[in-house]
Amino acid sequence: MLSKETILNKIQILITHHFNTPEEAFAFFDKDGDGKLNKAEIVKLLKEAEINGFIRGMISSNLIEGYDKDGSGLIDWDEFKSAIDEISEK
Ligand SMILES: [Ca+2]
């Protein structure tokens, strides 16, 4: 099992290598454009971040559990940004 730090690190690498800003990455993965990342959208993000297929589903659930502050089951921009801020502080 990958540590949370490893996962966030891979997400950061994906964002910095493929996007100009975290906003751009968020908009890219928000496929249905509702301003929130649902579980399927997060799984796609994890795929792009080269997270192993077998654990993507579980990790996306963990990320939602950890960052979904309002309990919507989705990650909105503020929640996404707090995850990103957590990475950049390290
Ligand atoms: Ca969405």
PDB file of the backbone (N, CA, C, O) and the ligand in Angstrom, with CONECT records:
HET     CA  A 101       1
ATOM      1  N   MET A   1       0.848  -1.205   0.000  1.00  0.00           N
ATOM      2  CA  MET A   1       0.000   0.000   0.000  1.00  0.00           C
ATOM      3  C   MET A   1       0.879   1.249   0.000  1.00  0.00           C
ATOM      4  O   MET A   1       1.806   1.377   0.799  1.00  0.00           O
ATOM      5  N   LEU A   2       0.570   2.151  -0.900  1.00  0.00           N
ATOM      6  CA  LEU A   2       1.330   3.398  -0.983  1.00  0.00           C
ATOM      7  C   LEU A   2       0.931   4.324   0.159  1.00  0.00           C
ATOM      8  O   LEU A   2      -0.232   4.366   0.558  1.00  0.00           O
ATOM      9  N   SER A   3       1.895   5.057   0.675  1.00  0.00           N
ATOM     10  CA  SER A   3       1.574   6.029   1.710  1.00  0.00           C
ATOM     11  C   SER A   3       0.877   7.226   1.081  1.00  0.00           C
ATOM     12  O   SER A   3       1.003   7.487  -0.116  1.00  0.00           O
ATOM     13  N   LYS A   4       0.145   7.938   1.910  1.00  0.00           N
ATOM     14  CA  LYS A   4      -0.570   9.132   1.453  1.00  0.00           C
ATOM     15  C   LYS A   4       0.419  10.130   0.849  1.00  0.00           C
ATOM     16  O   LYS A   4       0.134  10.795  -0.147  1.00  0.00           O
ATOM     17  N   GLU A   5       1.586  10.210   1.482  1.00  0.00           N
ATOM     18  CA  GLU A   5       2.609  11.136   1.005  1.00  0.00           C
ATOM     19  C   GLU A   5       3.070  10.781  -0.418  1.00  0.00           C
ATOM     20  O   GLU A   5       3.228  11.657  -1.269  1.00  0.00           O
ATOM     21  N   THR A   6       3.281   9.489  -0.653  1.00  0.00           N
ATOM     22  CA  THR A   6       3.701   9.027  -1.980  1.00  0.00           C
ATOM     23  C   THR A   6       2.635   9.361  -3.020  1.00  0.00           C
ATOM     24  O   THR A   6       2.944   9.807  -4.125  1.00  0.00           O
ATOM     25  N   ILE A   7       1.389   9.141  -2.650  1.00  0.00           N
ATOM     26  CA  ILE A   7       0.290   9.400  -3.580  1.00  0.00           C
ATOM     27  C   ILE A   7       0.196  10.893  -3.905  1.00  0.00           C
ATOM     28  O   ILE A   7       0.098  11.283  -5.069  1.00  0.00           O
ATOM     29  N   LEU A   8       0.227  11.718  -2.859  1.00  0.00           N
ATOM     30  CA  LEU A   8       0.150  13.170  -3.085  1.00  0.00           C
ATOM     31  C   LEU A   8       1.351  13.645  -3.904  1.00  0.00           C
ATOM     32  O   LEU A   8       1.237  14.548  -4.733  1.00  0.00           O
ATOM     33  N   ASN A   9       2.491  13.026  -3.656  1.00  0.00           N
ATOM     34  CA  ASN A   9       3.694  13.368  -4.408  1.00  0.00           C
ATOM     35  C   ASN A   9       3.536  13.045  -5.895  1.00  0.00           C
ATOM     36  O   ASN A   9       3.934  13.833  -6.753  1.00  0.00           O
ATOM     37  N   LYS A  10       2.957  11.893  -6.191  1.00  0.00           N
ATOM     38  CA  LYS A  10       2.722  11.513  -7.595  1.00  0.00           C
ATOM     39  C   LYS A  10       1.727  12.469  -8.252  1.00  0.00           C
ATOM     40  O   LYS A  10       1.877  12.821  -9.422  1.00  0.00           O
ATOM     41  N   ILE A  11       0.716  12.884  -7.498  1.00  0.00           N
ATOM     42  CA  ILE A  11      -0.263  13.826  -8.036  1.00  0.00           C
ATOM     43  C   ILE A  11       0.411  15.162  -8.324  1.00  0.00           C
ATOM     44  O   ILE A  11       0.144  15.804  -9.340  1.00  0.00           O
ATOM     45  N   GLN A  12       1.283  15.564  -7.417  1.00  0.00           N
ATOM     46  CA  GLN A  12       2.000  16.825  -7.637  1.00  0.00           C
ATOM     47  C   GLN A  12       2.879  16.761  -8.889  1.00  0.00           C
ATOM     48  O   GLN A  12       2.932  17.711  -9.670  1.00  0.00           O
ATOM     49  N   ILE A  13       3.562  15.638  -9.068  1.00  0.00           N
ATOM     50  CA  ILE A  13       4.409  15.468 -10.264  1.00  0.00           C
ATOM     51  C   ILE A  13       3.557  15.572 -11.525  1.00  0.00           C
ATOM     52  O   ILE A  13       3.921  16.258 -12.480  1.00  0.00           O
ATOM     53  N   LEU A  14       2.420  14.881 -11.512  1.00  0.00           N
ATOM     54  CA  LEU A  14       1.500  14.954 -12.648  1.00  0.00           C
ATOM     55  C   LEU A  14       1.111  16.402 -12.944  1.00  0.00           C
ATOM     56  O   LEU A  14       1.164  16.845 -14.091  1.00  0.00           O
ATOM     57  N   ILE A  15       0.723  17.129 -11.909  1.00  0.00           N
ATOM     58  CA  ILE A  15       0.255  18.505 -12.107  1.00  0.00           C
ATOM     59  C   ILE A  15       1.378  19.397 -12.631  1.00  0.00           C
ATOM     60  O   ILE A  15       1.176  20.171 -13.566  1.00  0.00           O
ATOM     61  N   THR A  16       2.551  19.287 -12.029  1.00  0.00           N
ATOM     62  CA  THR A  16       3.629  20.186 -12.443  1.00  0.00           C
ATOM     63  C   THR A  16       4.176  19.840 -13.828  1.00  0.00           C
ATOM     64  O   THR A  16       4.656  20.719 -14.544  1.00  0.00           O
ATOM     65  N   HIS A  17       4.106  18.563 -14.205  1.00  0.00           N
ATOM     66  CA  HIS A  17       4.650  18.181 -15.513  1.00  0.00           C
ATOM     67  C   HIS A  17       3.682  18.385 -16.666  1.00  0.00           C
ATOM     68  O   HIS A  17       4.105  18.623 -17.798  1.00  0.00           O
ATOM     69  N   HIS A  18       2.392  18.296 -16.392  1.00  0.00           N
ATOM     70  CA  HIS A  18       1.430  18.305 -17.488  1.00  0.00           C
ATOM     71  C   HIS A  18       0.515  19.521 -17.521  1.00  0.00           C
ATOM     72  O   HIS A  18      -0.211  19.729 -18.493  1.00  0.00           O
ATOM     73  N   PHE A  19       0.548  20.313 -16.474  1.00  0.00           N
ATOM     74  CA  PHE A  19      -0.354  21.461 -16.414  1.00  0.00           C
ATOM     75  C   PHE A  19       0.411  22.696 -15.957  1.00  0.00           C
ATOM     76  O   PHE A  19       1.425  22.597 -15.266  1.00  0.00           O
ATOM     77  N   ASN A  20      -0.089  23.851 -16.354  1.00  0.00           N
ATOM     78  CA  ASN A  20       0.560  25.097 -15.922  1.00  0.00           C
ATOM     79  C   ASN A  20       0.194  25.447 -14.485  1.00  0.00           C
ATOM     80  O   ASN A  20       1.014  25.981 -13.737  1.00  0.00           O
ATOM     81  N   THR A  21      -1.036  25.143 -14.109  1.00  0.00           N
ATOM     82  CA  THR A  21      -1.522  25.490 -12.771  1.00  0.00           C
ATOM     83  C   THR A  21      -2.399  24.357 -12.227  1.00  0.00           C
ATOM     84  O   THR A  21      -2.926  23.554 -12.996  1.00  0.00           O
ATOM     85  N   PRO A  22      -2.552  24.296 -10.904  1.00  0.00           N
ATOM     86  CA  PRO A  22      -3.498  23.322 -10.330  1.00  0.00           C
ATOM     87  C   PRO A  22      -4.927  23.540 -10.831  1.00  0.00           C
ATOM     88  O   PRO A  22      -5.692  22.587 -10.975  1.00  0.00           O
ATOM     89  N   GLU A  23      -5.284  24.815 -11.097  1.00  0.00           N
ATOM     90  CA  GLU A  23      -6.621  25.126 -11.629  1.00  0.00           C
ATOM     91  C   GLU A  23      -6.853  24.402 -12.962  1.00  0.00           C
ATOM     92  O   GLU A  23      -7.918  23.839 -13.214  1.00  0.00           O
ATOM     93  N   GLU A  24      -5.813  24.440 -13.799  1.00  0.00           N
ATOM     94  CA  GLU A  24      -5.891  23.806 -15.115  1.00  0.00           C
ATOM     95  C   GLU A  24      -6.068  22.285 -14.969  1.00  0.00           C
ATOM     96  O   GLU A  24      -6.857  21.670 -15.686  1.00  0.00           O
ATOM     97  N   ALA A  25      -5.325  21.699 -14.035  1.00  0.00           N
ATOM     98  CA  ALA A  25      -5.429  20.261 -13.785  1.00  0.00           C
ATOM     99  C   ALA A  25      -6.835  19.922 -13.296  1.00  0.00           C
ATOM    100  O   ALA A  25      -7.445  18.960 -13.764  1.00  0.00           O
ATOM    101  N   PHE A  26      -7.342  20.708 -12.360  1.00  0.00           N
ATOM    102  CA  PHE A  26      -8.681  20.461 -11.814  1.00  0.00           C
ATOM    103  C   PHE A  26      -9.723  20.508 -12.929  1.00  0.00           C
ATOM    104  O   PHE A  26     -10.583  19.632 -13.020  1.00  0.00           O
ATOM    105  N   ALA A  27      -9.641  21.536 -13.779  1.00  0.00           N
ATOM    106  CA  ALA A  27     -10.608  21.682 -14.879  1.00  0.00           C
ATOM    107  C   ALA A  27     -10.495  20.528 -15.860  1.00  0.00           C
ATOM    108  O   ALA A  27     -11.500  20.063 -16.398  1.00  0.00           O
ATOM    109  N   PHE A  28      -9.273  20.064 -16.093  1.00  0.00           N
ATOM    110  CA  PHE A  28      -9.072  18.953 -17.030  1.00  0.00           C
ATOM    111  C   PHE A  28      -9.733  17.679 -16.516  1.00  0.00           C
ATOM    112  O   PHE A  28     -10.377  16.959 -17.280  1.00  0.00           O
ATOM    113  N   PHE A  29      -9.577  17.400 -15.226  1.00  0.00           N
ATOM    114  CA  PHE A  29     -10.112  16.144 -14.682  1.00  0.00           C
ATOM    115  C   PHE A  29     -11.596  16.237 -14.338  1.00  0.00           C
ATOM    116  O   PHE A  29     -12.260  15.214 -14.169  1.00  0.00           O
ATOM    117  N   ASP A  30     -12.117  17.460 -14.233  1.00  0.00           N
ATOM    118  CA  ASP A  30     -13.558  17.638 -14.020  1.00  0.00           C
ATOM    119  C   ASP A  30     -14.261  17.468 -15.364  1.00  0.00           C
ATOM    120  O   ASP A  30     -14.673  18.436 -16.002  1.00  0.00           O
ATOM    121  N   LYS A  31     -14.385  16.199 -15.771  1.00  0.00           N
ATOM    122  CA  LYS A  31     -14.850  15.894 -17.134  1.00  0.00           C
ATOM    123  C   LYS A  31     -16.265  16.385 -17.403  1.00  0.00           C
ATOM    124  O   LYS A  31     -16.562  16.839 -18.508  1.00  0.00           O
ATOM    125  N   ASP A  32     -17.142  16.300 -16.405  1.00  0.00           N
ATOM    126  CA  ASP A  32     -18.526  16.723 -16.644  1.00  0.00           C
ATOM    127  C   ASP A  32     -18.732  18.206 -16.309  1.00  0.00           C
ATOM    128  O   ASP A  32     -19.840  18.730 -16.420  1.00  0.00           O
ATOM    129  N   GLY A  33     -17.650  18.869 -15.898  1.00  0.00           N
ATOM    130  CA  GLY A  33     -17.700  20.323 -15.721  1.00  0.00           C
ATOM    131  C   GLY A  33     -18.609  20.828 -14.615  1.00  0.00           C
ATOM    132  O   GLY A  33     -19.081  21.964 -14.673  1.00  0.00           O
ATOM    133  N   ASP A  34     -18.865  19.992 -13.596  1.00  0.00           N
ATOM    134  CA  ASP A  34     -19.747  20.453 -12.515  1.00  0.00           C
ATOM    135  C   ASP A  34     -18.989  21.164 -11.393  1.00  0.00           C
ATOM    136  O   ASP A  34     -19.578  21.535 -10.378  1.00  0.00           O
ATOM    137  N   GLY A  35     -17.671  21.352 -11.583  1.00  0.00           N
ATOM    138  CA  GLY A  35     -16.890  22.060 -10.571  1.00  0.00           C
ATOM    139  C   GLY A  35     -16.462  21.183  -9.404  1.00  0.00           C
ATOM    140  O   GLY A  35     -15.930  21.672  -8.408  1.00  0.00           O
ATOM    141  N   LYS A  36     -16.698  19.892  -9.538  1.00  0.00           N
ATOM    142  CA  LYS A  36     -16.317  18.944  -8.480  1.00  0.00           C
ATOM    143  C   LYS A  36     -15.729  17.694  -9.112  1.00  0.00           C
ATOM    144  O   LYS A  36     -16.080  17.329 -10.234  1.00  0.00           O
ATOM    145  N   LEU A  37     -14.835  17.044  -8.386  1.00  0.00           N
ATOM    146  CA  LEU A  37     -14.298  15.769  -8.860  1.00  0.00           C
ATOM    147  C   LEU A  37     -15.040  14.633  -8.159  1.00  0.00           C
ATOM    148  O   LEU A  37     -15.023  14.527  -6.932  1.00  0.00           O
ATOM    149  N   ASN A  38     -15.692  13.784  -8.960  1.00  0.00           N
ATOM    150  CA  ASN A  38     -16.333  12.611  -8.366  1.00  0.00           C
ATOM    151  C   ASN A  38     -15.339  11.455  -8.361  1.00  0.00           C
ATOM    152  O   ASN A  38     -14.205  11.599  -8.818  1.00  0.00           O
ATOM    153  N   LYS A  39     -15.767  10.322  -7.848  1.00  0.00           N
ATOM    154  CA  LYS A  39     -14.843   9.199  -7.690  1.00  0.00           C
ATOM    155  C   LYS A  39     -14.247   8.765  -9.036  1.00  0.00           C
ATOM    156  O   LYS A  39     -13.046   8.510  -9.128  1.00  0.00           O
ATOM    157  N   ALA A  40     -15.080   8.682 -10.070  1.00  0.00           N
ATOM    158  CA  ALA A  40     -14.588   8.254 -11.392  1.00  0.00           C
ATOM    159  C   ALA A  40     -13.559   9.235 -11.943  1.00  0.00           C
ATOM    160  O   ALA A  40     -12.574   8.834 -12.563  1.00  0.00           O
ATOM    161  N   GLU A  41     -13.796  10.525 -11.709  1.00  0.00           N
ATOM    162  CA  GLU A  41     -12.857  11.542 -12.188  1.00  0.00           C
ATOM    163  C   GLU A  41     -11.531  11.462 -11.424  1.00  0.00           C
ATOM    164  O   GLU A  41     -10.463  11.662 -12.002  1.00  0.00           O
ATOM    165  N   ILE A  42     -11.608  11.172 -10.137  1.00  0.00           N
ATOM    166  CA  ILE A  42     -10.380  11.024  -9.338  1.00  0.00           C
ATOM    167  C   ILE A  42      -9.614   9.769  -9.761  1.00  0.00           C
ATOM    168  O   ILE A  42      -8.383   9.768  -9.795  1.00  0.00           O
ATOM    169  N   VAL A  43     -10.346   8.706 -10.082  1.00  0.00           N
ATOM    170  CA  VAL A  43      -9.678   7.484 -10.562  1.00  0.00           C
ATOM    171  C   VAL A  43      -8.888   7.791 -11.841  1.00  0.00           C
ATOM    172  O   VAL A  43      -7.773   7.298 -12.009  1.00  0.00           O
ATOM    173  N   LYS A  44      -9.455   8.599 -12.738  1.00  0.00           N
ATOM    174  CA  LYS A  44      -8.741   8.987 -13.964  1.00  0.00           C
ATOM    175  C   LYS A  44      -7.491   9.798 -13.638  1.00  0.00           C
ATOM    176  O   LYS A  44      -6.438   9.616 -14.249  1.00  0.00           O
ATOM    177  N   LEU A  45      -7.628  10.687 -12.673  1.00  0.00           N
ATOM    178  CA  LEU A  45      -6.472  11.482 -12.244  1.00  0.00           C
ATOM    179  C   LEU A  45      -5.369  10.558 -11.707  1.00  0.00           C
ATOM    180  O   LEU A  45      -4.192  10.732 -12.023  1.00  0.00           O
ATOM    181  N   LEU A  46      -5.766   9.580 -10.898  1.00  0.00           N
ATOM    182  CA  LEU A  46      -4.785   8.648 -10.322  1.00  0.00           C
ATOM    183  C   LEU A  46      -4.123   7.823 -11.417  1.00  0.00           C
ATOM    184  O   LEU A  46      -2.939   7.496 -11.334  1.00  0.00           O
ATOM    185  N   LYS A  47      -4.909   7.488 -12.451  1.00  0.00           N
ATOM    186  CA  LYS A  47      -4.350   6.740 -13.578  1.00  0.00           C
ATOM    187  C   LYS A  47      -3.258   7.567 -14.255  1.00  0.00           C
ATOM    188  O   LYS A  47      -2.172   7.066 -14.547  1.00  0.00           O
ATOM    189  N   GLU A  48      -3.568   8.849 -14.500  1.00  0.00           N
ATOM    190  CA  GLU A  48      -2.584   9.744 -15.119  1.00  0.00           C
ATOM    191  C   GLU A  48      -1.371   9.940 -14.217  1.00  0.00           C
ATOM    192  O   GLU A  48      -0.262  10.167 -14.702  1.00  0.00           O
ATOM    193  N   ALA A  49      -1.580   9.854 -12.909  1.00  0.00           N
ATOM    194  CA  ALA A  49      -0.475  10.008 -11.953  1.00  0.00           C
ATOM    195  C   ALA A  49       0.303   8.698 -11.791  1.00  0.00           C
ATOM    196  O   ALA A  49       1.188   8.587 -10.942  1.00  0.00           O
ATOM    197  N   GLU A  50      -0.047   7.702 -12.630  1.00  0.00           N
ATOM    198  CA  GLU A  50       0.651   6.408 -12.646  1.00  0.00           C
ATOM    199  C   GLU A  50       0.510   5.630 -11.342  1.00  0.00           C
ATOM    200  O   GLU A  50       1.436   4.952 -10.895  1.00  0.00           O
ATOM    201  N   ILE A  51      -0.686   5.750 -10.741  1.00  0.00           N
ATOM    202  CA  ILE A  51      -1.017   4.919  -9.585  1.00  0.00           C
ATOM    203  C   ILE A  51      -1.537   3.582 -10.115  1.00  0.00           C
ATOM    204  O   ILE A  51      -2.391   3.546 -11.001  1.00  0.00           O
ATOM    205  N   ASN A  52      -1.025   2.511  -9.578  1.00  0.00           N
ATOM    206  CA  ASN A  52      -1.396   1.153  -9.985  1.00  0.00           C
ATOM    207  C   ASN A  52      -2.918   0.945 -10.022  1.00  0.00           C
ATOM    208  O   ASN A  52      -3.636   1.331  -9.100  1.00  0.00           O
ATOM    209  N   GLY A  53      -3.386   0.325 -11.109  1.00  0.00           N
ATOM    210  CA  GLY A  53      -4.817   0.132 -11.341  1.00  0.00           C
ATOM    211  C   GLY A  53      -5.559  -0.578 -10.222  1.00  0.00           C
ATOM    212  O   GLY A  53      -6.717  -0.261  -9.948  1.00  0.00           O
ATOM    213  N   PHE A  54      -4.911  -1.528  -9.577  1.00  0.00           N
ATOM    214  CA  PHE A  54      -5.592  -2.314  -8.553  1.00  0.00           C
ATOM    215  C   PHE A  54      -5.965  -1.494  -7.327  1.00  0.00           C
ATOM    216  O   PHE A  54      -6.914  -1.828  -6.618  1.00  0.00           O
ATOM    217  N   ILE A  55      -5.226  -0.430  -7.079  1.00  0.00           N
ATOM    218  CA  ILE A  55      -5.479   0.324  -5.847  1.00  0.00           C
ATOM    219  C   ILE A  55      -6.125   1.690  -6.088  1.00  0.00           C
ATOM    220  O   ILE A  55      -6.409   2.423  -5.142  1.00  0.00           O
ATOM    221  N   ARG A  56      -6.355   2.025  -7.360  1.00  0.00           N
ATOM    222  CA  ARG A  56      -6.916   3.350  -7.665  1.00  0.00           C
ATOM    223  C   ARG A  56      -8.267   3.582  -6.998  1.00  0.00           C
ATOM    224  O   ARG A  56      -8.523   4.651  -6.445  1.00  0.00           O
ATOM    225  N   GLY A  57      -9.134   2.562  -7.057  1.00  0.00           N
ATOM    226  CA  GLY A  57     -10.474   2.709  -6.488  1.00  0.00           C
ATOM    227  C   GLY A  57     -10.414   2.994  -4.994  1.00  0.00           C
ATOM    228  O   GLY A  57     -11.111   3.866  -4.474  1.00  0.00           O
ATOM    229  N   MET A  58      -9.553   2.226  -4.316  1.00  0.00           N
ATOM    230  CA  MET A  58      -9.431   2.387  -2.871  1.00  0.00           C
ATOM    231  C   MET A  58      -8.823   3.754  -2.521  1.00  0.00           C
ATOM    232  O   MET A  58      -9.266   4.427  -1.591  1.00  0.00           O
ATOM    233  N   ILE A  59      -7.798   4.145  -3.292  1.00  0.00           N
ATOM    234  CA  ILE A  59      -7.145   5.419  -3.000  1.00  0.00           C
ATOM    235  C   ILE A  59      -8.092   6.587  -3.259  1.00  0.00           C
ATOM    236  O   ILE A  59      -8.106   7.554  -2.497  1.00  0.00           O
ATOM    237  N   SER A  60      -8.882   6.505  -4.329  1.00  0.00           N
ATOM    238  CA  SER A  60      -9.810   7.607  -4.594  1.00  0.00           C
ATOM    239  C   SER A  60     -10.823   7.725  -3.456  1.00  0.00           C
ATOM    240  O   SER A  60     -11.192   8.833  -3.067  1.00  0.00           O
ATOM    241  N   SER A  61     -11.273   6.590  -2.920  1.00  0.00           N
ATOM    242  CA  SER A  61     -12.179   6.632  -1.760  1.00  0.00           C
ATOM    243  C   SER A  61     -11.498   7.273  -0.563  1.00  0.00           C
ATOM    244  O   SER A  61     -12.092   8.083   0.149  1.00  0.00           O
ATOM    245  N   ASN A  62     -10.229   6.896  -0.351  1.00  0.00           N
ATOM    246  CA  ASN A  62      -9.489   7.471   0.780  1.00  0.00           C
ATOM    247  C   ASN A  62      -9.309   8.978   0.623  1.00  0.00           C
ATOM    248  O   ASN A  62      -9.422   9.728   1.592  1.00  0.00           O
ATOM    249  N   LEU A  63      -9.027   9.416  -0.607  1.00  0.00           N
ATOM    250  CA  LEU A  63      -8.835  10.850  -0.843  1.00  0.00           C
ATOM    251  C   LEU A  63     -10.133  11.611  -0.585  1.00  0.00           C
ATOM    252  O   LEU A  63     -10.132  12.683   0.020  1.00  0.00           O
ATOM    253  N   ILE A  64     -11.243  11.032  -1.058  1.00  0.00           N
ATOM    254  CA  ILE A  64     -12.534  11.684  -0.829  1.00  0.00           C
ATOM    255  C   ILE A  64     -12.809  11.755   0.675  1.00  0.00           C
ATOM    256  O   ILE A  64     -13.226  12.787   1.200  1.00  0.00           O
ATOM    257  N   GLU A  65     -12.566  10.632   1.352  1.00  0.00           N
ATOM    258  CA  GLU A  65     -12.762  10.605   2.799  1.00  0.00           C
ATOM    259  C   GLU A  65     -11.910  11.665   3.504  1.00  0.00           C
ATOM    260  O   GLU A  65     -12.368  12.323   4.438  1.00  0.00           O
ATOM    261  N   GLY A  66     -10.672  11.818   3.045  1.00  0.00           N
ATOM    262  CA  GLY A  66      -9.741  12.716   3.713  1.00  0.00           C
ATOM    263  C   GLY A  66      -9.958  14.186   3.409  1.00  0.00           C
ATOM    264  O   GLY A  66      -9.697  15.040   4.257  1.00  0.00           O
ATOM    265  N   TYR A  67     -10.436  14.495   2.200  1.00  0.00           N
ATOM    266  CA  TYR A  67     -10.485  15.907   1.792  1.00  0.00           C
ATOM    267  C   TYR A  67     -11.881  16.462   1.565  1.00  0.00           C
ATOM    268  O   TYR A  67     -12.056  17.673   1.429  1.00  0.00           O
ATOM    269  N   ASP A  68     -12.871  15.585   1.523  1.00  0.00           N
ATOM    270  CA  ASP A  68     -14.233  16.049   1.312  1.00  0.00           C
ATOM    271  C   ASP A  68     -14.786  16.620   2.619  1.00  0.00           C
ATOM    272  O   ASP A  68     -15.440  15.916   3.387  1.00  0.00           O
ATOM    273  N   LYS A  69     -14.516  17.898   2.859  1.00  0.00           N
ATOM    274  CA  LYS A  69     -14.861  18.510   4.145  1.00  0.00           C
ATOM    275  C   LYS A  69     -16.364  18.646   4.360  1.00  0.00           C
ATOM    276  O   LYS A  69     -16.841  18.555   5.491  1.00  0.00           O
ATOM    277  N   ASP A  70     -17.115  18.866   3.274  1.00  0.00           N
ATOM    278  CA  ASP A  70     -18.554  19.099   3.447  1.00  0.00           C
ATOM    279  C   ASP A  70     -19.380  17.820   3.301  1.00  0.00           C
ATOM    280  O   ASP A  70     -20.610  17.870   3.314  1.00  0.00           O
ATOM    281  N   GLY A  71     -18.710  16.678   3.164  1.00  0.00           N
ATOM    282  CA  GLY A  71     -19.427  15.408   3.129  1.00  0.00           C
ATOM    283  C   GLY A  71     -20.284  15.173   1.902  1.00  0.00           C
ATOM    284  O   GLY A  71     -21.249  14.410   1.954  1.00  0.00           O
ATOM    285  N   SER A  72     -19.938  15.831   0.780  1.00  0.00           N
ATOM    286  CA  SER A  72     -20.727  15.684  -0.443  1.00  0.00           C
ATOM    287  C   SER A  72     -20.362  14.416  -1.213  1.00  0.00           C
ATOM    288  O   SER A  72     -21.081  14.017  -2.129  1.00  0.00           O
ATOM    289  N   GLY A  73     -19.248  13.783  -0.846  1.00  0.00           N
ATOM    290  CA  GLY A  73     -18.775  12.623  -1.609  1.00  0.00           C
ATOM    291  C   GLY A  73     -18.023  13.031  -2.853  1.00  0.00           C
ATOM    292  O   GLY A  73     -17.667  12.191  -3.679  1.00  0.00           O
ATOM    293  N   LEU A  74     -17.781  14.327  -2.986  1.00  0.00           N
ATOM    294  CA  LEU A  74     -17.079  14.877  -4.146  1.00  0.00           C
ATOM    295  C   LEU A  74     -15.986  15.804  -3.634  1.00  0.00           C
ATOM    296  O   LEU A  74     -16.041  16.289  -2.504  1.00  0.00           O
ATOM    297  N   ILE A  75     -14.992  16.041  -4.486  1.00  0.00           N
ATOM    298  CA  ILE A  75     -13.931  16.984  -4.123  1.00  0.00           C
ATOM    299  C   ILE A  75     -14.126  18.257  -4.941  1.00  0.00           C
ATOM    300  O   ILE A  75     -13.962  18.250  -6.161  1.00  0.00           O
ATOM    301  N   ASP A  76     -14.476  19.343  -4.264  1.00  0.00           N
ATOM    302  CA  ASP A  76     -14.629  20.606  -5.001  1.00  0.00           C
ATOM    303  C   ASP A  76     -13.278  21.327  -5.053  1.00  0.00           C
ATOM    304  O   ASP A  76     -12.282  20.841  -4.519  1.00  0.00           O
ATOM    305  N   TRP A  77     -13.263  22.481  -5.699  1.00  0.00           N
ATOM    306  CA  TRP A  77     -11.993  23.170  -5.908  1.00  0.00           C
ATOM    307  C   TRP A  77     -11.284  23.503  -4.589  1.00  0.00           C
ATOM    308  O   TRP A  77     -10.076  23.299  -4.470  1.00  0.00           O
ATOM    309  N   ASP A  78     -12.029  24.017  -3.593  1.00  0.00           N
ATOM    310  CA  ASP A  78     -11.410  24.378  -2.308  1.00  0.00           C
ATOM    311  C   ASP A  78     -10.774  23.160  -1.641  1.00  0.00           C
ATOM    312  O   ASP A  78      -9.697  23.244  -1.052  1.00  0.00           O
ATOM    313  N   GLU A  79     -11.467  22.030  -1.748  1.00  0.00           N
ATOM    314  CA  GLU A  79     -10.959  20.801  -1.139  1.00  0.00           C
ATOM    315  C   GLU A  79      -9.730  20.287  -1.893  1.00  0.00           C
ATOM    316  O   GLU A  79      -8.765  19.813  -1.293  1.00  0.00           O
ATOM    317  N   PHE A  80      -9.792  20.393  -3.210  1.00  0.00           N
ATOM    318  CA  PHE A  80      -8.652  20.002  -4.046  1.00  0.00           C
ATOM    319  C   PHE A  80      -7.447  20.871  -3.714  1.00  0.00           C
ATOM    320  O   PHE A  80      -6.326  20.386  -3.568  1.00  0.00           O
ATOM    321  N   LYS A  81      -7.711  22.172  -3.599  1.00  0.00           N
ATOM    322  CA  LYS A  81      -6.642  23.117  -3.332  1.00  0.00           C
ATOM    323  C   LYS A  81      -6.006  22.853  -1.961  1.00  0.00           C
ATOM    324  O   LYS A  81      -4.794  23.007  -1.810  1.00  0.00           O
ATOM    325  N   SER A  82      -6.796  22.462  -0.971  1.00  0.00           N
ATOM    326  CA  SER A  82      -6.211  22.191   0.345  1.00  0.00           C
ATOM    327  C   SER A  82      -5.304  20.964   0.280  1.00  0.00           C
ATOM    328  O   SER A  82      -4.304  20.896   0.995  1.00  0.00           O
ATOM    329  N   ALA A  83      -5.643  19.996  -0.569  1.00  0.00           N
ATOM    330  CA  ALA A  83      -4.750  18.841  -0.778  1.00  0.00           C
ATOM    331  C   ALA A  83      -3.456  19.290  -1.434  1.00  0.00           C
ATOM    332  O   ALA A  83      -2.371  18.867  -1.038  1.00  0.00           O
ATOM    333  N   ILE A  84      -3.577  20.152  -2.445  1.00  0.00           N
ATOM    334  CA  ILE A  84      -2.403  20.655  -3.159  1.00  0.00           C
ATOM    335  C   ILE A  84      -1.522  21.499  -2.218  1.00  0.00           C
ATOM    336  O   ILE A  84      -0.295  21.398  -2.239  1.00  0.00           O
ATOM    337  N   ASP A  85      -2.173  22.325  -1.400  1.00  0.00           N
ATOM    338  CA  ASP A  85      -1.411  23.152  -0.456  1.00  0.00           C
ATOM    339  C   ASP A  85      -0.631  22.282   0.526  1.00  0.00           C
ATOM    340  O   ASP A  85       0.495  22.597   0.908  1.00  0.00           O
ATOM    341  N   GLU A  86      -1.261  21.186   0.919  1.00  0.00           N
ATOM    342  CA  GLU A  86      -0.606  20.256   1.835  1.00  0.00           C
ATOM    343  C   GLU A  86       0.678  19.689   1.205  1.00  0.00           C
ATOM    344  O   GLU A  86       1.683  19.502   1.890  1.00  0.00           O
ATOM    345  N   ILE A  87       0.629  19.422  -0.101  1.00  0.00           N
ATOM    346  CA  ILE A  87       1.811  18.920  -0.806  1.00  0.00           C
ATOM    347  C   ILE A  87       2.890  19.995  -0.849  1.00  0.00           C
ATOM    348  O   ILE A  87       4.052  19.738  -0.535  1.00  0.00           O
ATOM    349  N   SER A  88       2.488  21.206  -1.245  1.00  0.00           N
ATOM    350  CA  SER A  88       3.508  22.230  -1.466  1.00  0.00           C
ATOM    351  C   SER A  88       4.181  22.701  -0.178  1.00  0.00           C
ATOM    352  O   SER A  88       5.266  23.281  -0.213  1.00  0.00           O
ATOM    353  N   GLU A  89       3.527  22.447   0.964  1.00  0.00           N
ATOM    354  CA  GLU A  89       4.148  22.816   2.237  1.00  0.00           C
ATOM    355  C   GLU A  89       5.312  21.900   2.597  1.00  0.00           C
ATOM    356  O   GLU A  89       6.147  22.239   3.436  1.00  0.00           O
ATOM    357  N   LYS A  90       5.355  20.728   1.947  1.00  0.00           N
ATOM    358  CA  LYS A  90       6.402  19.762   2.308  1.00  0.00           C
ATOM    359  C   LYS A  90       7.720  20.060   1.609  1.00  0.00           C
ATOM    360  O   LYS A  90       8.700  19.342   1.806  1.00  0.00           O
TER     361      LYS A  90
HETATM  362 CA    CA A 101     -17.139  16.556 -12.018  1.00  0.00          CA2+
END
